[in-house]
Amino acid sequence: MNFATFIATAVLVLILYLAIRYIYKEKKKGTGCIGCPYAGSCHKHQSGQSCDSHSAMK
């Protein structure tokens, strides 16, 4: 493994680690739809349904 391959692999591992850590923290806080701009005020999520589409809110 040369140095460039090592650096590229390290960067990818770091990005993957940070993404997993972000998802874990958001789920621990109770966020239902991670990344959804309506996650805090989602009526579907608050009623126990899944938040699969918000096209009506656009």
PyMOL Python script that loads the backbone (N, CA, C, O; Angstrom):
from pymol import cmd

cmd.read_pdbstr("""\
ATOM      1  N   MET A   1       0.861  -1.169   0.000  1.00  0.00           N
ATOM      2  CA  MET A   1       0.000   0.000   0.000  1.00  0.00           C
ATOM      3  C   MET A   1       0.908   1.234   0.000  1.00  0.00           C
ATOM      4  O   MET A   1       1.747   1.402   0.885  1.00  0.00           O
ATOM      5  N   ASN A   2       0.725   2.090  -1.008  1.00  0.00           N
ATOM      6  CA  ASN A   2       1.536   3.296  -1.038  1.00  0.00           C
ATOM      7  C   ASN A   2       0.902   4.405  -0.192  1.00  0.00           C
ATOM      8  O   ASN A   2      -0.200   4.254   0.334  1.00  0.00           O
ATOM      9  N   PHE A   3       1.612   5.499  -0.078  1.00  0.00           N
ATOM     10  CA  PHE A   3       1.184   6.576   0.817  1.00  0.00           C
ATOM     11  C   PHE A   3      -0.136   7.198   0.385  1.00  0.00           C
ATOM     12  O   PHE A   3      -0.976   7.494   1.236  1.00  0.00           O
ATOM     13  N   ALA A   4      -0.345   7.408  -0.923  1.00  0.00           N
ATOM     14  CA  ALA A   4      -1.591   8.019  -1.414  1.00  0.00           C
ATOM     15  C   ALA A   4      -2.793   7.122  -1.118  1.00  0.00           C
ATOM     16  O   ALA A   4      -3.857   7.615  -0.743  1.00  0.00           O
ATOM     17  N   THR A   5      -2.632   5.835  -1.282  1.00  0.00           N
ATOM     18  CA  THR A   5      -3.710   4.902  -0.981  1.00  0.00           C
ATOM     19  C   THR A   5      -4.025   4.906   0.511  1.00  0.00           C
ATOM     20  O   THR A   5      -5.189   4.843   0.907  1.00  0.00           O
ATOM     21  N   PHE A   6      -3.003   4.979   1.320  1.00  0.00           N
ATOM     22  CA  PHE A   6      -3.193   5.034   2.763  1.00  0.00           C
ATOM     23  C   PHE A   6      -3.956   6.288   3.171  1.00  0.00           C
ATOM     24  O   PHE A   6      -4.876   6.214   3.986  1.00  0.00           O
ATOM     25  N   ILE A   7      -3.589   7.430   2.617  1.00  0.00           N
ATOM     26  CA  ILE A   7      -4.272   8.699   2.945  1.00  0.00           C
ATOM     27  C   ILE A   7      -5.732   8.638   2.485  1.00  0.00           C
ATOM     28  O   ILE A   7      -6.626   9.029   3.235  1.00  0.00           O
ATOM     29  N   ALA A   8      -5.982   8.157   1.278  1.00  0.00           N
ATOM     30  CA  ALA A   8      -7.352   8.068   0.768  1.00  0.00           C
ATOM     31  C   ALA A   8      -8.196   7.138   1.638  1.00  0.00           C
ATOM     32  O   ALA A   8      -9.351   7.444   1.932  1.00  0.00           O
ATOM     33  N   THR A   9      -7.636   6.023   2.046  1.00  0.00           N
ATOM     34  CA  THR A   9      -8.355   5.086   2.906  1.00  0.00           C
ATOM     35  C   THR A   9      -8.635   5.708   4.270  1.00  0.00           C
ATOM     36  O   THR A   9      -9.726   5.543   4.818  1.00  0.00           O
ATOM     37  N   ALA A  10      -7.665   6.414   4.813  1.00  0.00           N
ATOM     38  CA  ALA A  10      -7.848   7.063   6.118  1.00  0.00           C
ATOM     39  C   ALA A  10      -8.945   8.118   6.050  1.00  0.00           C
ATOM     40  O   ALA A  10      -9.751   8.230   6.974  1.00  0.00           O
ATOM     41  N   VAL A  11      -8.988   8.890   4.969  1.00  0.00           N
ATOM     42  CA  VAL A  11     -10.020   9.924   4.815  1.00  0.00           C
ATOM     43  C   VAL A  11     -11.395   9.272   4.705  1.00  0.00           C
ATOM     44  O   VAL A  11     -12.348   9.746   5.324  1.00  0.00           O
ATOM     45  N   LEU A  12     -11.517   8.204   3.934  1.00  0.00           N
ATOM     46  CA  LEU A  12     -12.806   7.518   3.803  1.00  0.00           C
ATOM     47  C   LEU A  12     -13.273   6.916   5.119  1.00  0.00           C
ATOM     48  O   LEU A  12     -14.457   6.976   5.450  1.00  0.00           O
ATOM     49  N   VAL A  13     -12.346   6.338   5.866  1.00  0.00           N
ATOM     50  CA  VAL A  13     -12.694   5.773   7.178  1.00  0.00           C
ATOM     51  C   VAL A  13     -13.147   6.879   8.128  1.00  0.00           C
ATOM     52  O   VAL A  13     -14.095   6.687   8.889  1.00  0.00           O
ATOM     53  N   LEU A  14     -12.488   8.022   8.092  1.00  0.00           N
ATOM     54  CA  LEU A  14     -12.867   9.151   8.939  1.00  0.00           C
ATOM     55  C   LEU A  14     -14.262   9.663   8.586  1.00  0.00           C
ATOM     56  O   LEU A  14     -15.066   9.934   9.478  1.00  0.00           O
ATOM     57  N   ILE A  15     -14.551   9.797   7.302  1.00  0.00           N
ATOM     58  CA  ILE A  15     -15.877  10.259   6.864  1.00  0.00           C
ATOM     59  C   ILE A  15     -16.951   9.260   7.294  1.00  0.00           C
ATOM     60  O   ILE A  15     -18.012   9.661   7.774  1.00  0.00           O
ATOM     61  N   LEU A  16     -16.688   7.983   7.129  1.00  0.00           N
ATOM     62  CA  LEU A  16     -17.643   6.963   7.547  1.00  0.00           C
ATOM     63  C   LEU A  16     -17.872   7.004   9.054  1.00  0.00           C
ATOM     64  O   LEU A  16     -19.011   6.899   9.509  1.00  0.00           O
ATOM     65  N   TYR A  17     -16.814   7.153   9.824  1.00  0.00           N
ATOM     66  CA  TYR A  17     -16.922   7.241  11.281  1.00  0.00           C
ATOM     67  C   TYR A  17     -17.769   8.443  11.692  1.00  0.00           C
ATOM     68  O   TYR A  17     -18.645   8.320  12.547  1.00  0.00           O
ATOM     69  N   LEU A  18     -17.513   9.600  11.089  1.00  0.00           N
ATOM     70  CA  LEU A  18     -18.263  10.805  11.448  1.00  0.00           C
ATOM     71  C   LEU A  18     -19.738  10.683  11.072  1.00  0.00           C
ATOM     72  O   LEU A  18     -20.600  11.167  11.805  1.00  0.00           O
ATOM     73  N   ALA A  19     -20.036  10.050   9.951  1.00  0.00           N
ATOM     74  CA  ALA A  19     -21.426   9.867   9.537  1.00  0.00           C
ATOM     75  C   ALA A  19     -22.165   8.944  10.500  1.00  0.00           C
ATOM     76  O   ALA A  19     -23.293   9.229  10.902  1.00  0.00           O
ATOM     77  N   ILE A  20     -21.529   7.850  10.863  1.00  0.00           N
ATOM     78  CA  ILE A  20     -22.157   6.911  11.802  1.00  0.00           C
ATOM     79  C   ILE A  20     -22.349   7.561  13.163  1.00  0.00           C
ATOM     80  O   ILE A  20     -23.381   7.365  13.806  1.00  0.00           O
ATOM     81  N   ARG A  21     -21.363   8.331  13.607  1.00  0.00           N
ATOM     82  CA  ARG A  21     -21.471   9.015  14.894  1.00  0.00           C
ATOM     83  C   ARG A  21     -22.612  10.030  14.887  1.00  0.00           C
ATOM     84  O   ARG A  21     -23.340  10.148  15.873  1.00  0.00           O
ATOM     85  N   TYR A  22     -22.777  10.768  13.778  1.00  0.00           N
ATOM     86  CA  TYR A  22     -23.861  11.736  13.660  1.00  0.00           C
ATOM     87  C   TYR A  22     -25.226  11.042  13.728  1.00  0.00           C
ATOM     88  O   TYR A  22     -26.122  11.492  14.441  1.00  0.00           O
ATOM     89  N   ILE A  23     -25.373   9.953  12.988  1.00  0.00           N
ATOM     90  CA  ILE A  23     -26.639   9.218  12.989  1.00  0.00           C
ATOM     91  C   ILE A  23     -26.942   8.672  14.383  1.00  0.00           C
ATOM     92  O   ILE A  23     -28.079   8.752  14.848  1.00  0.00           O
ATOM     93  N   TYR A  24     -25.938   8.123  15.043  1.00  0.00           N
ATOM     94  CA  TYR A  24     -26.123   7.580  16.396  1.00  0.00           C
ATOM     95  C   TYR A  24     -26.574   8.672  17.363  1.00  0.00           C
ATOM     96  O   TYR A  24     -27.503   8.461  18.143  1.00  0.00           O
ATOM     97  N   LYS A  25     -25.924   9.841  17.321  1.00  0.00           N
ATOM     98  CA  LYS A  25     -26.294  10.924  18.229  1.00  0.00           C
ATOM     99  C   LYS A  25     -27.701  11.432  17.958  1.00  0.00           C
ATOM    100  O   LYS A  25     -28.444  11.718  18.896  1.00  0.00           O
ATOM    101  N   GLU A  26     -28.080  11.549  16.688  1.00  0.00           N
ATOM    102  CA  GLU A  26     -29.418  12.031  16.355  1.00  0.00           C
ATOM    103  C   GLU A  26     -30.490  11.032  16.795  1.00  0.00           C
ATOM    104  O   GLU A  26     -31.536  11.428  17.309  1.00  0.00           O
ATOM    105  N   LYS A  27     -30.234   9.748  16.596  1.00  0.00           N
ATOM    106  CA  LYS A  27     -31.197   8.741  17.042  1.00  0.00           C
ATOM    107  C   LYS A  27     -31.311   8.726  18.562  1.00  0.00           C
ATOM    108  O   LYS A  27     -32.396   8.515  19.104  1.00  0.00           O
ATOM    109  N   LYS A  28     -30.192   8.950  19.252  1.00  0.00           N
ATOM    110  CA  LYS A  28     -30.200   8.981  20.709  1.00  0.00           C
ATOM    111  C   LYS A  28     -31.023  10.169  21.219  1.00  0.00           C
ATOM    112  O   LYS A  28     -31.660  10.074  22.268  1.00  0.00           O
ATOM    113  N   LYS A  29     -31.014  11.296  20.477  1.00  0.00           N
ATOM    114  CA  LYS A  29     -31.815  12.460  20.846  1.00  0.00           C
ATOM    115  C   LYS A  29     -33.293  12.254  20.545  1.00  0.00           C
ATOM    116  O   LYS A  29     -34.140  12.996  21.042  1.00  0.00           O
ATOM    117  N   GLY A  30     -33.605  11.248  19.732  1.00  0.00           N
ATOM    118  CA  GLY A  30     -34.999  10.965  19.418  1.00  0.00           C
ATOM    119  C   GLY A  30     -35.466  11.532  18.102  1.00  0.00           C
ATOM    120  O   GLY A  30     -36.667  11.542  17.829  1.00  0.00           O
ATOM    121  N   THR A  31     -34.556  12.005  17.281  1.00  0.00           N
ATOM    122  CA  THR A  31     -34.927  12.536  15.976  1.00  0.00           C
ATOM    123  C   THR A  31     -35.437  11.396  15.110  1.00  0.00           C
ATOM    124  O   THR A  31     -34.764  10.378  14.954  1.00  0.00           O
ATOM    125  N   GLY A  32     -36.615  11.566  14.555  1.00  0.00           N
ATOM    126  CA  GLY A  32     -37.199  10.498  13.755  1.00  0.00           C
ATOM    127  C   GLY A  32     -36.682  10.443  12.341  1.00  0.00           C
ATOM    128  O   GLY A  32     -36.329   9.372  11.848  1.00  0.00           O
ATOM    129  N   CYS A  33     -36.633  11.564  11.690  1.00  0.00           N
ATOM    130  CA  CYS A  33     -36.217  11.632  10.284  1.00  0.00           C
ATOM    131  C   CYS A  33     -34.938  12.448  10.204  1.00  0.00           C
ATOM    132  O   CYS A  33     -34.991  13.668  10.048  1.00  0.00           O
ATOM    133  N   ILE A  34     -33.811  11.803  10.308  1.00  0.00           N
ATOM    134  CA  ILE A  34     -32.530  12.500  10.322  1.00  0.00           C
ATOM    135  C   ILE A  34     -32.309  13.166   8.975  1.00  0.00           C
ATOM    136  O   ILE A  34     -32.424  12.527   7.929  1.00  0.00           O
ATOM    137  N   GLY A  35     -31.995  14.446   9.007  1.00  0.00           N
ATOM    138  CA  GLY A  35     -31.744  15.199   7.796  1.00  0.00           C
ATOM    139  C   GLY A  35     -32.983  15.862   7.223  1.00  0.00           C
ATOM    140  O   GLY A  35     -32.870  16.696   6.325  1.00  0.00           O
ATOM    141  N   CYS A  36     -34.139  15.519   7.710  1.00  0.00           N
ATOM    142  CA  CYS A  36     -35.380  16.106   7.217  1.00  0.00           C
ATOM    143  C   CYS A  36     -35.570  17.476   7.862  1.00  0.00           C
ATOM    144  O   CYS A  36     -35.486  17.595   9.085  1.00  0.00           O
ATOM    145  N   PRO A  37     -35.825  18.515   7.059  1.00  0.00           N
ATOM    146  CA  PRO A  37     -36.007  19.838   7.644  1.00  0.00           C
ATOM    147  C   PRO A  37     -37.261  19.957   8.504  1.00  0.00           C
ATOM    148  O   PRO A  37     -37.378  20.891   9.297  1.00  0.00           O
ATOM    149  N   TYR A  38     -38.191  19.031   8.358  1.00  0.00           N
ATOM    150  CA  TYR A  38     -39.432  19.060   9.129  1.00  0.00           C
ATOM    151  C   TYR A  38     -39.412  18.092  10.305  1.00  0.00           C
ATOM    152  O   TYR A  38     -40.455  17.861  10.918  1.00  0.00           O
ATOM    153  N   ALA A  39     -38.272  17.526  10.634  1.00  0.00           N
ATOM    154  CA  ALA A  39     -38.189  16.465  11.643  1.00  0.00           C
ATOM    155  C   ALA A  39     -38.730  16.908  13.001  1.00  0.00           C
ATOM    156  O   ALA A  39     -39.372  16.117  13.690  1.00  0.00           O
ATOM    157  N   GLY A  40     -38.487  18.132  13.389  1.00  0.00           N
ATOM    158  CA  GLY A  40     -38.949  18.594  14.691  1.00  0.00           C
ATOM    159  C   GLY A  40     -40.441  18.839  14.768  1.00  0.00           C
ATOM    160  O   GLY A  40     -41.030  18.772  15.847  1.00  0.00           O
ATOM    161  N   SER A  41     -41.064  19.124  13.618  1.00  0.00           N
ATOM    162  CA  SER A  41     -42.492  19.450  13.626  1.00  0.00           C
ATOM    163  C   SER A  41     -43.299  18.506  12.741  1.00  0.00           C
ATOM    164  O   SER A  41     -44.361  18.876  12.239  1.00  0.00           O
ATOM    165  N   CYS A  42     -42.802  17.302  12.552  1.00  0.00           N
ATOM    166  CA  CYS A  42     -43.463  16.344  11.668  1.00  0.00           C
ATOM    167  C   CYS A  42     -44.680  15.736  12.357  1.00  0.00           C
ATOM    168  O   CYS A  42     -44.550  15.063  13.380  1.00  0.00           O
ATOM    169  N   HIS A  43     -45.846  15.971  11.801  1.00  0.00           N
ATOM    170  CA  HIS A  43     -47.072  15.449  12.396  1.00  0.00           C
ATOM    171  C   HIS A  43     -47.173  13.933  12.238  1.00  0.00           C
ATOM    172  O   HIS A  43     -47.715  13.244  13.102  1.00  0.00           O
ATOM    173  N   LYS A  44     -46.643  13.422  11.122  1.00  0.00           N
ATOM    174  CA  LYS A  44     -46.664  11.969  10.928  1.00  0.00           C
ATOM    175  C   LYS A  44     -45.816  11.278  11.981  1.00  0.00           C
ATOM    176  O   LYS A  44     -46.238  10.283  12.571  1.00  0.00           O
ATOM    177  N   HIS A  45     -44.624  11.801  12.218  1.00  0.00           N
ATOM    178  CA  HIS A  45     -43.723  11.176  13.191  1.00  0.00           C
ATOM    179  C   HIS A  45     -44.308  11.262  14.597  1.00  0.00           C
ATOM    180  O   HIS A  45     -44.207  10.307  15.368  1.00  0.00           O
ATOM    181  N   GLN A  46     -44.910  12.383  14.935  1.00  0.00           N
ATOM    182  CA  GLN A  46     -45.469  12.551  16.272  1.00  0.00           C
ATOM    183  C   GLN A  46     -46.661  11.625  16.501  1.00  0.00           C
ATOM    184  O   GLN A  46     -46.962  11.272  17.642  1.00  0.00           O
ATOM    185  N   SER A  47     -47.342  11.230  15.420  1.00  0.00           N
ATOM    186  CA  SER A  47     -48.478  10.314  15.573  1.00  0.00           C
ATOM    187  C   SER A  47     -48.071   8.854  15.414  1.00  0.00           C
ATOM    188  O   SER A  47     -48.926   7.969  15.438  1.00  0.00           O
ATOM    189  N   GLY A  48     -46.761   8.593  15.250  1.00  0.00           N
ATOM    190  CA  GLY A  48     -46.273   7.226  15.179  1.00  0.00           C
ATOM    191  C   GLY A  48     -46.128   6.665  13.781  1.00  0.00           C
ATOM    192  O   GLY A  48     -45.746   5.506  13.625  1.00  0.00           O
ATOM    193  N   GLN A  49     -46.421   7.453  12.760  1.00  0.00           N
ATOM    194  CA  GLN A  49     -46.274   6.991  11.387  1.00  0.00           C
ATOM    195  C   GLN A  49     -44.865   7.300  10.890  1.00  0.00           C
ATOM    196  O   GLN A  49     -44.123   8.045  11.531  1.00  0.00           O
ATOM    197  N   SER A  50     -44.500   6.723   9.742  1.00  0.00           N
ATOM    198  CA  SER A  50     -43.183   7.022   9.182  1.00  0.00           C
ATOM    199  C   SER A  50     -43.246   8.311   8.373  1.00  0.00           C
ATOM    200  O   SER A  50     -44.290   8.670   7.830  1.00  0.00           O
ATOM    201  N   CYS A  51     -42.129   8.988   8.305  1.00  0.00           N
ATOM    202  CA  CYS A  51     -42.026  10.259   7.584  1.00  0.00           C
ATOM    203  C   CYS A  51     -41.423   9.992   6.204  1.00  0.00           C
ATOM    204  O   CYS A  51     -40.255  10.306   5.972  1.00  0.00           O
ATOM    205  N   ASP A  52     -42.191   9.426   5.299  1.00  0.00           N
ATOM    206  CA  ASP A  52     -41.625   9.063   4.013  1.00  0.00           C
ATOM    207  C   ASP A  52     -41.727  10.158   2.979  1.00  0.00           C
ATOM    208  O   ASP A  52     -40.959  10.145   2.017  1.00  0.00           O
ATOM    209  N   SER A  53     -42.629  11.100   3.123  1.00  0.00           N
ATOM    210  CA  SER A  53     -42.786  12.130   2.099  1.00  0.00           C
ATOM    211  C   SER A  53     -43.382  13.401   2.707  1.00  0.00           C
ATOM    212  O   SER A  53     -44.309  13.357   3.515  1.00  0.00           O
ATOM    213  N   HIS A  54     -42.825  14.515   2.293  1.00  0.00           N
ATOM    214  CA  HIS A  54     -43.347  15.815   2.729  1.00  0.00           C
ATOM    215  C   HIS A  54     -43.651  16.671   1.516  1.00  0.00           C
ATOM    216  O   HIS A  54     -43.567  17.896   1.601  1.00  0.00           O
ATOM    217  N   SER A  55     -44.002  16.068   0.387  1.00  0.00           N
ATOM    218  CA  SER A  55     -44.233  16.821  -0.849  1.00  0.00           C
ATOM    219  C   SER A  55     -45.402  17.783  -0.704  1.00  0.00           C
ATOM    220  O   SER A  55     -45.428  18.807  -1.387  1.00  0.00           O
ATOM    221  N   ALA A  56     -46.355  17.498   0.146  1.00  0.00           N
ATOM    222  CA  ALA A  56     -47.508  18.383   0.330  1.00  0.00           C
ATOM    223  C   ALA A  56     -47.115  19.666   1.077  1.00  0.00           C
ATOM    224  O   ALA A  56     -47.823  20.669   0.992  1.00  0.00           O
ATOM    225  N   MET A  57     -45.997  19.641   1.804  1.00  0.00           N
ATOM    226  CA  MET A  57     -45.589  20.797   2.591  1.00  0.00           C
ATOM    227  C   MET A  57     -44.734  21.766   1.790  1.00  0.00           C
ATOM    228  O   MET A  57     -44.441  22.854   2.286  1.00  0.00           O
ATOM    229  N   LYS A  58     -44.325  21.426   0.585  1.00  0.00           N
ATOM    230  CA  LYS A  58     -43.441  22.302  -0.220  1.00  0.00           C
ATOM    231  C   LYS A  58     -44.172  23.446  -0.809  1.00  0.00           C
ATOM    232  O   LYS A  58     -43.576  24.267  -1.506  1.00  0.00           O
TER     233      LYS A  58
END
""", "prot")
cmd.dss("prot")
cmd.show_as("cartoon", "prot")
cmd.util.cbc("prot")
cmd.orient("prot")
